[in-house]
Amino acid sequence: MQILLVTLEPPLTPDAIVTGNAVRMTQLEGALSQAGHRISQVWLDSQTKHPQAFQSRDELCSIITRQQPEAILVSNWELLDLLPFELAQPVILDFVAPRPLELLFEHPERVSEELRLLQSNLSKCDLLLASNEAQRDLLRFTLLGAGFDLRGCEPVLV
């Protein structure tokens, strides 16, 4: 299966600072490649003109149209805002950090708005990946608010 990996950062390189997000994406890409999937990665970058970087929703849509992946794996829920609502491909979100909970401690005044945006963006997803059961459980009410019917279906894999 051809999977388009949409990330906030470029892949790991020996000369760059290592971030947790880049390590996570490298691990996911390796696991998916070992399972026989073909992965291509694009990332949001407003600074460079790298051929695999995009700067806007239009550029990302153009990449999706050109590559015609069979699935789209998104590394960060904020990137969902750049996807069109109607896609033929399934959209999978790697939701490993409970960002709304972190925001409660960092910027409590922004939690309500972030949850509203999260719910809106989650409606674009077909499947979510979480790091553990607790994170999956934290997502349940948010998924209900986003319109997921959780009866007899589990849209979050751990």
N, C-alpha and C positions, 0 to 999 in steps of 0.2 A: 504494500500500500504506500502511496506517495503522501507524505504528511508535510504540511507547511508549518514550521515552527515560528511563531511571531513573538518577538521578545523586546524588552526595553534596551538591551545591551548586545553588543556583538559577541561572537563566540570567544572563548578563552584563547589568548595568545601568550607566548612566553614573555613578551616585552610589556604586557599590560598589568595593571593592578587587578588582583583577583577579587571578585565580589561573590557573595553567596548566591545571587541570582544566576550568575554565569556558571558557577559550579553545578547548581541544580539543573540547568539546561543541558550542560555537558553530560550529566548522569542520565537524564531522560533521553537525550539523543543517542547515547551509547546503548541503553537498554532497548530502545526501539529499533536501532540498527541491527543489534544482535538477534532480534526477533524477526528480522527479514524486511523491515520497513525501510523505505527510502526517505531521507529527511533533507529538507532544504530550509535554511534559517534566514529570516529577514528581521531587521530590527529598526526601531524608531531612532532616528539620528538627524537632528536639525543642523548639524555642523558640517558633515562630510557629504560627499557625493559618491559614496561607495555603492557599487551596483546592487548590493543586497540590502541597502539601507533605504528607508522610506521616511518621508517628512510629513505626510498628510494622509487623510482618509482616501483621497483620490489616488494617490500613489500606491497605497496598500491594496485598494480595489483593483487597480491595474495589474499588480503582481499576482493577485488571486486569479484574475481572468487569464493572464498569460500562462501561469504555471498549471492551472486546473488541478490543484491537489485533491486527493480523495478525502482528506480530513484536515482540519486546521486546529493546531494546538497552540493556545494562547498562554503566555507565561505570567501575565499580570492582569487582573480584572479591569484596570483602567484602560488597557489597550482594547477592550471590547467596544469601547465607545467609538473606535475607528473602523469597526466592521459594519457593513450594511446589515439591516435586520433580516433580509431575505437572502440566505445563502443555500445553494444546493448541497454543499458539503456540511457534515456535522462539525460543530464547534466544541472543542474540549478545553476547559479552563483548568490550569494548574493553580489551585487555590491553596497554597501551602501555609500562608501566613494569615492569621486572623486580623487583618488590617483594621477593620472597624474597632476591634477591641484595643489594639495598640493606639489608635487615634483617640480613644477615650482618655488615655493618660497624656498624650502629647498635645492635643488640641480639642478638648471636650466640646467646644462651641461648634465644631465642624462635623460631629458625629451624625446628627440627623440628616444633613445634606449628603454626606458620604453614603449613608445607608440607602437613601433614596436613589442615588446614582447607581449603587451596587445592584439594587433590585431591578432597576431599569436595564442595566447591562446583562444581568444574569438571564434575562428572558431570551438572549441571543444564544445561550449555551444549550447543548444537548447532553453534556456530561461534565462532571467536575472531578478533579483529583484532589484529595486532601492527604495530609501527612499522617494523620492518626484519627482514631474514633472521636476524640474530644472535638477536634476541628470539624469533623463531619457533623457532629451533633450541634455545634454552634451555628451551622449553616441552615438547619431545618426551617426555622421560622422565616429566615430571609428568603429561602427558596419558595416557601408558601406565598410570601408577599410578592414574589416575582412571577407567580402564576404556575408553579410546578405542581402537578397532581402527584402527591407522594403515596397515594394508595396503591400498594402492590408494585411499587417501582422505586428503585434506589438510584437516583442520578449522581450520587457521590461515591467514588471508589477510593478506598484507602490503600 
